[in-house]
């Protein structure tokens, strides 16, 4: 009983000391401060280290003498002098009073997360509230703030200016977060602090900051030791509780590898690397199609996976570990896709959950800007075609073809060329996607002359008030350029395909592109209906869209055309024209059908419609043009979509034949004319005859 009371008294004293330390965390700066407040944490750190590792002999000696303070001091000396990662280490900047306004805002604990700005509250114990969910109680805001991108911003400002206030903020920020994050839960979590993605992002940033700041006067010894303590727990999390698929796995396992490669002194580092190689190579085969496209089929998350696969390869080189030959080849194929799919202005398609992305010259992160991503890829892999694409043909070597079809992803990217004013279209006939999916099969986006015209409505947000209002719309069919049959959404699935699109479903030649796809699974639809859409692009000229609706009963059809918010939309009898800065795109229905035509913008009731989101948490009204018609039986509909630069073109059309296999049409534009056969069943039947 007496022994139990002694143990209980010791536990109470320990807990009380830790509570006092939590309330006095700002004064924990020296090794002695850390040991006095958290002796068990230093014990934990040395238990994680292989003290037989080359260079740690003196550390081990002091540890075995139970002099943890001296051991910790020698450990930091070892890291300062071990000669590793010289490219990351930084010299103390020259002190200045220069300031960076964006970082000065962060110094006030005002963070901007996915375009939403808010101030992190301070708790009674003087810690920041790391569980704060922003002004709209958005869990995504809390998650992303705990990835510490704001920390990287401030640290970079210190390197650029030498102003001590930035280094002091980073140092205090880290001590605050790490101490407040204890105890580490040792289980899979979805909390604001200990969700796997946030663990992985922090681990990567902290590893860089640790080595970069070792020789900075404004970083306290306690801070560097706290990083080492917490990184061991971050590694434990990413090793034991990482996601099992898609881009989450690549982010979490690449973080585990970064810790292991930067800190081989941890006992389990070799085990972590062995495990990471097994998991990452397996995951690459599972989540990257043979055509180089990530299976979530989101241009945004394709880039996320690409950069994490690439980071993993770099880390394996750092520690002298070889990866299979296909690993690097796959990375290059992923770069190929990112280059070929982007618009002429460097932005990405908004397919599934994606952001359009920043243009050249704006702040760059790999997830947001394809152009800078491809320029960085060129520097590393020296593919001159990427340089040509990213510079709009000013440098590099032109690809052998202008358009591309990705048979596993089921995506056609049509181009007139690679200049800034080129035509560009994205047509989706592929699977649903393995994550971040939208019900958007057979969607078509079009840009021309440097402007977006027909658009995907975007992803809006995942959590919070924006998501509450728009998320269902963003994912649904009505947010895309598709056909609604009896106002029903497309059904989800399949997530992946087991085989590529057959060669008879697409065709790319010097003069034209062609592809078609079919969808027949609609939510709560009575009876049976099938939509087949074929797209034909005559290079430098126009697109033809052929829609066939096969049905067993009368239906209401709504053909949806979503315009970019910059477009002024003009109704010209049955034709619709979107105009931006004297450039335009005209949609012309060529079938003999009595459409009911309406336009919707910024609608909230009875349902959300006519809204556009180019980036997460940003949204604005746009215009939807809806062509509605009632049909009694199977019917086909043909559309001519023609871009016009500064002046309207003289257009005449003559439908020569309509049958169950497709259309024959004669088109006259200005002084040129063509006869085109657009099939619904086989690319082998496409024909183009230029008459003059």
C-alpha positions as CSV (number, residue, x, y, z in Angstrom):
1,X,0.0,0.0,0.0
2,X,2.8,2.4,0.9
3,X,4.6,1.6,-2.4
4,X,1.4,2.4,-4.3
5,X,1.0,5.7,-2.4
6,X,4.6,6.7,-3.3
7,X,4.0,5.8,-7.0
8,X,0.8,7.8,-6.9
9,X,2.5,10.7,-5.3
10,X,5.2,10.6,-8.0
11,X,2.6,10.5,-10.7
12,X,0.7,13.5,-9.2
13,X,4.0,15.4,-9.0
14,X,4.9,14.6,-12.6
15,X,1.4,15.6,-13.8
16,X,1.5,18.8,-11.9
17,X,4.9,19.7,-13.2
18,X,3.7,19.1,-16.8
19,X,0.6,21.2,-16.2
20,X,2.9,24.0,-14.9
21,X,5.1,23.5,-17.9
22,X,2.2,23.8,-20.3
23,X,1.3,27.1,-18.6
24,X,4.9,28.2,-18.7
25,X,5.9,26.9,-22.1
26,X,7.3,30.3,-23.4
27,X,10.1,30.0,-20.9
28,X,11.3,26.6,-22.1
29,X,14.2,27.7,-24.2
30,X,17.4,25.9,-22.9
31,X,18.1,22.2,-22.6
32,X,17.9,22.6,-18.8
33,X,14.5,24.2,-19.1
34,X,13.2,21.3,-21.2
35,X,14.6,18.7,-18.9
36,X,13.2,20.4,-15.8
37,X,9.8,20.6,-17.3
38,X,9.7,17.4,-19.3
39,X,12.4,14.9,-18.2
40,X,10.3,12.0,-19.5
41,X,10.3,13.6,-23.0
42,X,14.1,13.7,-23.1
43,X,14.1,10.1,-22.0
44,X,11.8,9.3,-24.8
45,X,14.0,11.0,-27.4
46,X,17.1,9.0,-26.4
47,X,15.1,5.8,-26.4
48,X,14.2,6.5,-30.1
49,X,17.9,7.0,-31.1
50,X,20.4,4.4,-32.0
51,X,23.2,5.6,-29.8
52,X,25.6,3.3,-31.5
53,X,25.2,5.3,-34.7
54,X,28.5,6.7,-36.1
55,X,29.1,10.0,-34.4
56,X,27.0,9.5,-31.3
57,X,29.7,7.9,-29.1
58,X,30.0,10.9,-26.8
59,X,26.2,11.3,-26.6
60,X,25.9,7.6,-25.6
61,X,28.5,8.1,-22.9
62,X,26.7,11.0,-21.2
63,X,23.4,9.2,-21.6
64,X,24.7,6.0,-19.8
65,X,26.0,8.3,-17.1
66,X,22.4,9.5,-16.8
67,X,23.4,13.0,-17.6
68,X,20.6,13.8,-20.1
69,X,21.3,17.5,-20.3
70,X,24.9,16.9,-21.4
71,X,23.8,14.1,-23.7
72,X,21.2,16.5,-25.3
73,X,23.8,19.2,-25.7
74,X,26.2,16.8,-27.4
75,X,23.4,15.6,-29.6
76,X,22.8,19.1,-31.0
77,X,26.5,19.6,-31.5
78,X,26.5,16.4,-33.5
79,X,23.7,17.6,-35.8
80,X,25.5,20.9,-36.3
81,X,28.8,19.2,-37.3
82,X,27.7,15.9,-38.9
83,X,28.2,17.3,-42.5
84,X,24.9,16.0,-43.8
85,X,22.4,17.9,-45.9
86,X,24.7,20.8,-46.6
87,X,22.4,22.0,-49.4
88,X,19.6,22.6,-46.8
89,X,21.7,24.2,-44.1
90,X,21.6,28.0,-44.1
91,X,24.0,30.6,-42.8
92,X,22.8,33.2,-40.4
93,X,21.3,36.0,-42.5
94,X,22.6,39.5,-42.1
95,X,20.3,41.4,-39.7
96,X,18.0,44.0,-41.3
97,X,14.7,45.7,-40.5
98,X,13.1,44.7,-43.8
99,X,9.6,43.4,-43.6
100,X,7.3,41.3,-45.7
101,X,3.6,42.3,-45.4
102,X,2.2,38.8,-45.8
103,X,4.5,37.4,-43.1
104,X,3.7,40.4,-40.8
105,X,0.1,39.4,-41.0
106,X,1.0,35.9,-39.9
107,X,3.0,37.3,-37.0
108,X,-0.3,38.6,-35.7
109,X,-1.6,35.0,-35.8
110,X,-3.8,35.9,-38.7
111,X,-3.8,32.9,-41.2
112,X,-5.3,32.7,-44.6
113,X,-6.4,29.2,-45.3
114,X,-7.9,28.3,-48.7
115,X,-8.8,32.0,-49.3
116,X,-10.4,32.4,-45.8
117,X,-8.6,34.7,-43.4
118,X,-9.0,34.5,-39.6
119,X,-7.1,35.1,-36.4
120,X,-6.1,32.1,-34.3
121,X,-7.4,32.6,-30.7
122,X,-5.0,32.5,-27.7
123,X,-6.1,30.2,-24.9
124,X,-5.8,30.9,-21.1
125,X,-2.6,28.9,-21.0
126,X,-1.1,31.3,-23.6
127,X,-1.0,28.6,-26.3
128,X,-2.6,29.2,-29.6
129,X,-5.9,27.3,-30.2
130,X,-4.7,24.7,-32.7
131,X,-8.2,23.3,-32.9
132,X,-9.7,26.5,-34.1
133,X,-11.8,26.0,-37.2
134,X,-11.8,29.5,-38.6
135,X,-14.7,32.0,-38.9
136,X,-17.1,29.5,-40.5
137,X,-16.4,26.5,-38.1
138,X,-14.8,24.7,-41.0
139,X,-12.9,21.6,-40.1
140,X,-10.9,21.9,-43.3
141,X,-9.6,25.3,-42.1
142,X,-8.3,23.7,-38.9
143,X,-6.7,20.8,-40.7
144,X,-4.9,22.9,-43.3
145,X,-3.7,25.5,-40.7
146,X,-2.0,22.6,-38.9
147,X,0.0,21.7,-42.0
148,X,2.1,24.8,-41.2
149,X,2.4,26.4,-44.6
150,X,2.2,29.7,-42.8
151,X,5.3,28.6,-40.8
152,X,7.2,28.1,-44.1
153,X,6.2,31.5,-45.3
154,X,7.5,33.3,-42.2
155,X,10.7,31.2,-42.2
156,X,11.4,32.1,-45.9
157,X,10.9,35.8,-45.0
158,X,13.6,35.4,-42.4
159,X,16.0,33.9,-44.9
160,X,15.2,36.7,-47.3
161,X,15.3,39.7,-44.9
162,X,17.3,38.6,-41.9
163,X,14.8,40.4,-39.7
164,X,15.0,38.5,-36.3
165,X,11.2,38.9,-35.7
166,X,10.5,36.2,-38.3
167,X,12.9,33.7,-36.8
168,X,11.7,34.3,-33.3
169,X,8.1,33.8,-34.4
170,X,9.0,30.4,-36.0
171,X,10.8,29.3,-33.0
172,X,8.0,30.2,-30.6
173,X,5.4,28.8,-33.0
174,X,7.1,25.4,-32.9
175,X,7.5,25.3,-29.2
176,X,3.9,26.3,-28.8
177,X,2.6,23.7,-31.2
178,X,4.7,20.7,-30.1
179,X,4.1,21.2,-26.4
180,X,0.4,21.8,-26.8
181,X,0.1,18.7,-29.1
182,X,1.1,16.3,-26.3
183,X,0.2,13.7,-25.5
184,X,0.6,12.0,-28.9
185,X,-2.5,9.7,-29.2
186,X,-0.8,6.7,-30.7
187,X,-3.9,5.9,-32.8
188,X,-5.4,6.8,-36.1
189,X,-7.0,10.2,-35.8
190,X,-9.2,12.7,-37.7
191,X,-8.6,15.5,-35.2
192,X,-7.3,18.9,-36.3
193,X,-3.8,18.2,-35.0
194,X,-3.3,14.5,-35.5
195,X,-4.9,13.6,-38.8
196,X,-2.5,11.8,-41.1
197,X,-2.2,14.4,-43.9
198,X,-1.4,17.2,-41.4
199,X,1.2,14.9,-39.7
200,X,2.9,14.3,-43.1
201,X,2.9,18.0,-44.2
202,X,4.4,19.1,-40.8
203,X,7.1,16.4,-40.9
204,X,8.4,17.6,-44.2
205,X,8.5,21.2,-43.3
206,X,10.0,20.7,-39.8
207,X,12.7,18.4,-41.2
208,X,13.9,21.3,-43.5
209,X,13.6,23.9,-40.8
210,X,15.5,21.8,-38.3
211,X,18.6,21.6,-40.5
212,X,18.2,25.1,-42.0
213,X,18.1,26.8,-38.5
214,X,20.7,24.8,-36.6
215,X,23.1,27.8,-36.7
216,X,20.6,30.6,-36.1
217,X,20.9,32.5,-32.9
218,X,17.2,33.1,-32.7
219,X,16.4,29.3,-32.4
220,X,16.7,28.0,-28.9
221,X,18.2,24.5,-28.2
222,X,14.9,23.4,-26.6
223,X,13.2,24.0,-29.9
224,X,15.5,21.8,-31.9
225,X,15.1,19.0,-29.3
226,X,11.4,19.4,-29.3
227,X,11.4,18.9,-33.1
228,X,13.5,15.7,-32.7
229,X,11.1,14.4,-30.1
230,X,7.9,15.2,-32.1
231,X,9.3,13.9,-35.4
232,X,9.8,10.5,-33.9
233,X,6.0,10.5,-33.0
234,X,5.2,11.8,-36.5
235,X,7.1,8.9,-38.0
236,X,5.3,6.5,-35.7
237,X,2.0,7.8,-36.9
238,X,2.8,7.7,-40.7
239,X,4.3,4.2,-40.3
240,X,1.4,2.7,-38.4
241,X,-1.7,4.7,-39.4
242,X,-1.1,5.9,-42.9
243,X,-3.8,5.7,-45.6
244,X,-3.9,2.6,-47.7
245,X,-4.5,4.2,-51.2
246,X,-4.3,7.2,-53.5
247,X,-2.6,10.5,-52.9
248,X,-3.0,10.3,-49.1
249,X,-0.7,7.3,-49.1
250,X,1.9,9.0,-51.2
251,X,1.9,12.1,-49.0
252,X,2.1,10.2,-45.7
253,X,4.7,7.6,-46.8
254,X,6.9,10.2,-48.4
255,X,6.9,12.1,-45.1
256,X,7.9,8.9,-43.3
257,X,10.8,8.5,-45.7
258,X,11.9,12.1,-45.3
259,X,12.2,11.7,-41.5
260,X,14.1,8.4,-42.0
261,X,16.5,9.9,-44.6
262,X,17.1,13.2,-42.8
263,X,17.4,11.5,-39.4
264,X,19.0,8.0,-39.8
265,X,20.0,8.2,-36.1
266,X,16.5,7.0,-35.2
267,X,16.5,3.3,-34.4
268,X,13.8,2.5,-36.9
269,X,15.0,4.6,-39.8
270,X,16.1,1.6,-42.0
271,X,12.9,-0.2,-41.2
272,X,10.9,2.8,-42.2
273,X,12.7,3.1,-45.5
274,X,12.3,-0.6,-46.3
275,X,8.6,-0.3,-45.6
276,X,8.3,2.9,-47.6
277,X,9.9,1.4,-50.7
278,X,7.5,-1.6,-50.5
279,X,4.4,0.6,-50.0
280,X,5.3,3.3,-52.5
281,X,6.2,1.1,-55.4
282,X,3.1,-1.0,-54.8
283,X,1.0,2.1,-54.6
284,X,2.4,3.6,-57.8
285,X,1.3,0.5,-59.7
286,X,-2.1,0.6,-58.1
287,X,-2.9,4.3,-58.5
288,X,-1.1,5.3,-61.7
289,X,-2.7,4.1,-65.0
290,X,-0.4,2.8,-67.7
291,X,-0.9,6.1,-69.6
292,X,0.6,8.0,-66.6
293,X,-2.7,9.4,-65.1
294,X,-3.4,9.1,-61.4
295,X,-6.6,7.2,-60.9
296,X,-8.5,9.9,-58.9
297,X,-8.7,11.6,-62.3
298,X,-8.3,15.1,-60.8
299,X,-5.6,17.3,-62.3
300,X,-5.1,18.8,-58.9
301,X,-4.5,15.5,-57.1
302,X,-2.5,14.1,-60.0
303,X,0.0,16.8,-59.3
304,X,0.0,16.1,-55.6
305,X,0.8,12.4,-56.2
306,X,3.4,13.3,-58.8
307,X,5.4,15.5,-56.5
308,X,5.2,13.1,-53.6
309,X,6.3,10.2,-55.8
310,X,9.2,12.4,-57.0
311,X,10.1,13.5,-53.5
312,X,10.3,9.8,-52.5
313,X,12.6,9.1,-55.4
314,X,14.9,12.0,-54.4
315,X,15.0,10.8,-50.8
316,X,15.9,7.3,-51.9
317,X,18.8,8.7,-53.9
318,X,19.9,10.6,-50.8
319,X,20.2,7.4,-48.8
320,X,21.6,5.3,-51.7
321,X,18.5,3.1,-52.2
322,X,17.5,2.0,-55.7
323,X,14.0,1.9,-57.0
324,X,12.7,-0.2,-59.9
325,X,13.2,1.2,-63.4
326,X,9.5,1.7,-64.0
327,X,9.3,4.1,-61.0
328,X,11.2,6.9,-62.7
329,X,9.6,6.2,-66.0
330,X,6.2,6.6,-64.4
331,X,7.2,9.9,-62.9
332,X,8.1,11.2,-66.3
333,X,4.8,9.9,-67.8
334,X,3.0,11.8,-65.0
335,X,4.8,14.9,-66.0
336,X,3.9,14.3,-69.6
337,X,0.2,14.3,-68.7
338,X,0.5,17.4,-66.6
339,X,2.1,19.2,-69.5
340,X,-0.2,18.0,-72.2
341,X,-3.5,18.6,-70.3
342,X,-3.0,22.2,-69.2
343,X,-4.6,25.1,-71.0
344,X,-2.5,27.5,-73.0
345,X,-2.3,29.9,-70.1
346,X,-0.7,27.3,-67.8
347,X,-3.8,26.4,-65.8
348,X,-5.4,23.0,-65.3
349,X,-8.8,21.4,-66.1
350,X,-11.3,21.5,-63.3
351,X,-12.0,17.8,-63.6
352,X,-13.3,16.2,-60.5
353,X,-12.1,18.1,-57.4
354,X,-9.5,20.5,-58.8
355,X,-8.7,24.1,-58.8
356,X,-8.1,25.9,-62.1
357,X,-4.6,27.0,-60.8
358,X,-2.5,30.2,-60.8
359,X,-1.0,31.6,-63.9
360,X,2.7,32.3,-64.5
361,X,4.1,34.9,-62.2
362,X,1.8,34.3,-59.3
363,X,2.6,32.4,-56.1
364,X,3.5,28.9,-57.0
365,X,2.7,25.6,-55.3
366,X,2.9,22.4,-57.1
367,X,-0.8,21.7,-56.6
368,X,-1.9,24.9,-58.2
369,X,0.3,25.9,-61.1
370,X,1.0,23.5,-64.0
371,X,3.2,25.9,-65.9
372,X,5.8,26.3,-63.1
373,X,5.5,22.6,-62.3
374,X,6.5,21.7,-65.9
375,X,9.3,24.2,-66.0
376,X,10.7,22.7,-62.8
377,X,10.3,19.2,-64.4
378,X,12.2,20.3,-67.4
379,X,15.1,21.5,-65.2
380,X,15.2,18.1,-63.7
381,X,14.5,15.7,-66.6
382,X,15.4,17.9,-69.6
383,X,12.4,17.1,-71.8
384,X,12.4,19.8,-74.4
385,X,8.8,19.2,-75.3
386,X,7.8,20.2,-71.7
387,X,9.7,23.5,-72.2
388,X,8.0,24.1,-75.5
389,X,4.5,23.6,-73.9
390,X,5.3,25.6,-70.8
391,X,6.7,28.6,-72.7
392,X,3.9,28.6,-75.4
393,X,6.5,27.6,-78.0
394,X,9.1,30.2,-77.3
395,X,11.7,27.6,-76.2
396,X,12.2,23.9,-76.5
397,X,11.0,21.4,-79.2
398,X,7.4,21.1,-80.3
399,X,5.7,17.8,-79.6
400,X,5.0,15.6,-82.6
401,X,1.3,16.0,-82.1
402,X,-1.0,18.7,-80.8
403,X,-3.8,16.7,-79.3
404,X,-3.8,13.7,-77.0
405,X,-6.1,10.9,-75.9
406,X,-5.4,9.1,-72.7
407,X,-7.1,5.7,-73.1
408,X,-7.0,4.6,-69.5
409,X,-8.1,8.0,-68.1
410,X,-10.6,8.3,-71.0
411,X,-9.7,11.9,-71.6
412,X,-9.3,13.8,-75.0
413,X,-7.3,17.0,-74.9
414,X,-7.9,18.9,-78.2
415,X,-5.6,21.7,-79.3
416,X,-5.0,23.9,-82.3
417,X,-1.4,24.4,-81.0
418,X,0.6,25.5,-78.0
419,X,0.5,29.3,-78.5
420,X,-1.2,31.6,-76.0
421,X,-4.3,32.0,-78.2
422,X,-4.7,28.3,-79.1
423,X,-8.0,26.4,-79.0
424,X,-8.1,23.9,-76.1
425,X,-10.8,21.4,-75.1
426,X,-11.1,18.7,-72.5
427,X,-13.6,15.9,-73.1
428,X,-14.2,13.2,-70.5
429,X,-15.3,9.7,-71.4
430,X,-13.4,7.9,-68.7
431,X,-14.3,6.2,-65.3
432,X,-15.6,8.0,-62.3
433,X,-12.3,8.1,-60.4
434,X,-10.9,6.5,-57.3
435,X,-11.4,9.7,-55.2
436,X,-12.7,13.3,-55.3
437,X,-15.2,12.3,-57.9
438,X,-17.9,14.3,-59.7
439,X,-20.8,12.9,-61.7
440,X,-19.5,14.4,-64.9
441,X,-19.2,11.7,-67.6
442,X,-19.1,13.2,-71.1
443,X,-18.4,16.7,-69.8
444,X,-16.8,19.1,-72.3
445,X,-14.7,22.3,-71.4
446,X,-13.5,24.7,-74.0
447,X,-11.0,27.6,-74.0
448,X,-9.9,29.8,-77.0
449,X,-7.9,33.0,-77.6
450,X,-6.7,33.1,-74.0
451,X,-10.1,32.9,-72.4
452,X,-12.3,30.2,-70.9
453,X,-15.7,29.8,-72.4
454,X,-17.4,26.5,-71.5
455,X,-16.4,25.5,-68.0
456,X,-16.7,22.9,-65.3
457,X,-18.3,24.6,-62.3
458,X,-15.4,23.7,-59.9
459,X,-15.1,22.1,-56.5
460,X,-16.1,25.0,-54.2
461,X,-15.3,23.5,-50.8
462,X,-15.3,20.3,-48.8
463,X,-16.3,21.5,-45.3
464,X,-17.9,24.6,-43.8
465,X,-20.6,27.0,-45.0
466,X,-19.5,27.1,-48.6
467,X,-19.6,23.3,-48.8
468,X,-23.0,23.2,-47.0
469,X,-24.4,25.4,-49.8
470,X,-22.5,24.2,-52.9
471,X,-20.9,20.8,-52.3
472,X,-23.8,18.7,-53.6
473,X,-24.1,21.0,-56.7
474,X,-20.4,20.8,-57.4
475,X,-20.3,17.1,-57.4
476,X,-23.6,16.6,-59.3
477,X,-24.2,16.4,-63.0
478,X,-26.0,19.7,-63.2
479,X,-22.7,21.5,-62.5
480,X,-21.3,20.2,-65.7
481,X,-21.7,20.4,-69.5
482,X,-23.7,17.2,-69.8
483,X,-27.3,16.1,-70.6
484,X,-29.8,15.7,-67.8
485,X,-32.3,13.0,-68.5
486,X,-35.5,13.6,-66.5
487,X,-33.4,15.8,-64.2
488,X,-31.5,12.8,-62.8
489,X,-27.9,12.8,-61.7
490,X,-25.4,10.3,-63.1
491,X,-24.8,7.4,-60.8
492,X,-21.4,7.0,-59.2
493,X,-18.9,4.5,-60.5
494,X,-17.0,2.7,-61.7
495,X,-14.0,4.1,-59.6
496,X,-11.4,2.5,-61.9
497,X,-11.2,0.8,-65.2
498,X,-9.5,-2.6,-65.8
499,X,-8.8,-1.9,-69.5
500,X,-8.2,1.1,-71.7
501,X,-10.7,2.6,-74.1
502,X,-10.6,0.6,-77.3
503,X,-9.0,2.1,-80.3
504,X,-12.3,2.4,-82.2
505,X,-13.5,5.0,-79.6
506,X,-11.0,7.7,-80.5
507,X,-8.9,9.0,-83.3
508,X,-6.3,11.8,-83.6
509,X,-5.0,12.9,-87.0
510,X,-3.1,15.9,-88.3
511,X,-6.5,17.5,-89.3
512,X,-8.9,16.5,-86.6
513,X,-9.6,14.7,-83.3
514,X,-12.5,12.4,-82.5
515,X,-13.7,10.5,-79.5
516,X,-17.0,9.2,-78.1
517,X,-18.3,7.7,-74.9
518,X,-21.5,6.3,-73.4
519,X,-23.3,6.5,-70.1
520,X,-26.4,4.6,-69.0
521,X,-26.6,4.5,-65.2
522,X,-28.7,7.4,-63.8
523,X,-29.9,7.7,-60.2
524,X,-33.6,6.9,-59.6
525,X,-34.3,7.0,-63.3
526,X,-37.4,5.0,-64.3
527,X,-36.8,2.6,-67.2
528,X,-33.7,2.6,-69.3
529,X,-31.9,5.4,-71.1
530,X,-28.4,5.8,-72.5
531,X,-26.5,8.9,-73.5
532,X,-23.8,8.6,-76.2
533,X,-21.7,11.7,-76.9
534,X,-19.2,12.0,-79.8
535,X,-16.9,15.0,-80.2
536,X,-15.2,16.0,-83.4
537,X,-12.7,18.8,-83.5
538,X,-11.5,20.2,-86.9
539,X,-8.2,21.7,-86.0
540,X,-8.1,25.5,-86.0
541,X,-11.8,25.7,-86.9
542,X,-14.6,24.3,-84.7
543,X,-16.0,21.5,-82.6
544,X,-19.0,19.3,-83.5
545,X,-20.9,17.6,-80.6
546,X,-23.2,14.7,-81.4
547,X,-25.6,13.5,-78.6
548,X,-27.7,10.4,-79.0
549,X,-30.3,9.5,-76.3
550,X,-31.5,6.0,-76.5
551,X,-34.7,5.5,-74.4
552,X,-37.5,3.1,-73.8
553,X,-40.1,5.9,-73.0
554,X,-40.7,9.6,-73.3
555,X,-38.1,11.8,-71.6
556,X,-37.3,15.4,-70.7
557,X,-33.8,16.3,-71.8
558,X,-31.8,19.3,-70.6
559,X,-28.6,20.1,-72.5
560,X,-26.4,22.2,-70.1
561,X,-23.8,24.7,-71.3
562,X,-22.0,26.5,-68.4
563,X,-20.1,29.7,-69.3
564,X,-17.2,31.3,-67.6
565,X,-18.2,34.3,-65.4
566,X,-16.3,36.7,-67.6
567,X,-18.5,35.8,-70.6
568,X,-21.3,38.1,-71.7
569,X,-23.9,35.6,-73.0
570,X,-26.1,36.6,-75.9
571,X,-29.0,34.7,-77.2
572,X,-29.3,34.9,-81.0
573,X,-32.5,33.1,-81.9
574,X,-31.6,29.4,-81.2
575,X,-27.9,30.1,-81.1
576,X,-26.0,31.2,-78.0
577,X,-22.9,33.3,-78.0
578,X,-20.4,33.8,-75.1
579,X,-18.3,37.0,-75.6
580,X,-15.2,38.2,-73.8
581,X,-13.2,41.1,-75.0
582,X,-14.3,40.8,-78.6
583,X,-13.5,37.0,-78.6
584,X,-16.5,34.7,-78.7
585,X,-17.7,31.1,-78.8
586,X,-20.9,30.3,-80.5
587,X,-23.1,27.3,-79.8
588,X,-25.4,26.3,-82.7
589,X,-27.9,23.5,-82.4
590,X,-28.1,21.9,-85.9
591,X,-30.9,19.5,-85.3
592,X,-34.5,20.3,-86.3
593,X,-35.7,20.5,-82.7
594,X,-38.0,23.0,-81.0
595,X,-35.9,23.7,-77.9
596,X,-37.0,25.7,-74.9
597,X,-34.0,27.9,-74.2
598,X,-33.3,29.5,-70.8
599,X,-30.5,31.1,-68.9
600,X,-29.8,30.8,-65.2
601,X,-27.3,32.7,-63.1
602,X,-26.7,32.8,-59.4
603,X,-29.8,30.8,-58.6
604,X,-30.3,29.5,-55.0
605,X,-33.9,28.3,-55.1
606,X,-35.5,25.9,-55.8
607,X,-32.0,24.5,-56.5
608,X,-28.4,25.8,-56.8
609,X,-27.5,26.6,-60.4
610,X,-25.4,29.1,-62.2
611,X,-22.3,29.3,-60.0
612,X,-18.6,28.9,-60.6
613,X,-15.6,28.2,-58.4
614,X,-12.1,28.6,-59.8
615,X,-10.4,27.9,-56.5
616,X,-11.3,26.4,-53.1
617,X,-13.7,28.6,-51.1
618,X,-14.0,31.2,-54.0
619,X,-17.2,31.3,-56.0
620,X,-19.2,33.7,-58.1
621,X,-22.3,33.6,-60.4
622,X,-21.9,32.5,-63.9
623,X,-24.5,31.8,-66.7
624,X,-25.9,28.5,-67.6
625,X,-27.6,28.2,-70.9
626,X,-30.1,25.3,-70.9
627,X,-31.6,23.8,-73.9
628,X,-34.7,21.7,-72.9
629,X,-36.8,19.4,-75.0
630,X,-39.3,16.6,-74.6
631,X,-38.7,13.4,-76.7
632,X,-40.9,10.4,-77.2
633,X,-38.3,8.0,-78.6
634,X,-34.6,7.6,-79.3
635,X,-33.2,10.8,-80.9
636,X,-29.9,12.4,-81.9
637,X,-28.8,16.0,-81.5
638,X,-26.0,17.8,-83.3
639,X,-24.2,21.0,-82.1
640,X,-21.7,23.2,-83.9
641,X,-19.4,25.1,-81.4
642,X,-17.3,27.6,-83.2
643,X,-14.7,30.1,-81.7
644,X,-14.5,33.6,-83.3
645,X,-11.6,36.0,-83.0
646,X,-12.7,39.7,-83.2
647,X,-15.2,39.2,-85.9
648,X,-18.2,36.9,-86.6
649,X,-17.7,34.3,-89.3
650,X,-20.1,33.5,-92.1
651,X,-21.5,30.1,-91.3
652,X,-23.9,27.8,-93.2
653,X,-24.6,24.2,-92.5
654,X,-26.4,21.4,-94.4
655,X,-27.2,18.1,-92.6
656,X,-26.9,15.5,-95.4
657,X,-27.9,12.4,-93.6
658,X,-29.1,11.3,-90.1
659,X,-29.2,7.7,-89.1
660,X,-28.6,5.4,-86.0
661,X,-24.9,5.4,-86.8
662,X,-24.4,9.2,-86.9
663,X,-24.5,12.3,-89.0
664,X,-23.2,13.5,-92.3
665,X,-23.0,17.2,-92.5
666,X,-21.7,19.9,-94.8
667,X,-20.3,23.1,-93.2
668,X,-19.5,26.3,-95.0
669,X,-17.4,28.9,-93.1
670,X,-16.3,32.1,-94.9
671,X,-14.6,30.7,-98.0
672,X,-14.1,27.2,-96.9
673,X,-16.3,24.1,-96.7
674,X,-16.1,20.5,-95.5
675,X,-18.2,17.4,-95.5
676,X,-17.9,15.5,-92.2
677,X,-19.1,12.1,-91.2
678,X,-19.5,11.9,-87.4
679,X,-20.2,8.3,-86.2
680,X,-21.6,7.1,-82.9
681,X,-20.2,3.6,-82.9
682,X,-16.7,3.6,-84.3
683,X,-13.8,6.0,-85.0
684,X,-13.1,3.9,-88.1
685,X,-16.2,5.6,-89.7
686,X,-15.0,9.2,-89.3
687,X,-14.6,11.0,-92.6
688,X,-13.4,14.5,-93.5
689,X,-13.5,15.9,-97.0
690,X,-12.4,19.4,-97.6
691,X,-14.2,20.8,-100.7
692,X,-12.1,24.0,-101.2
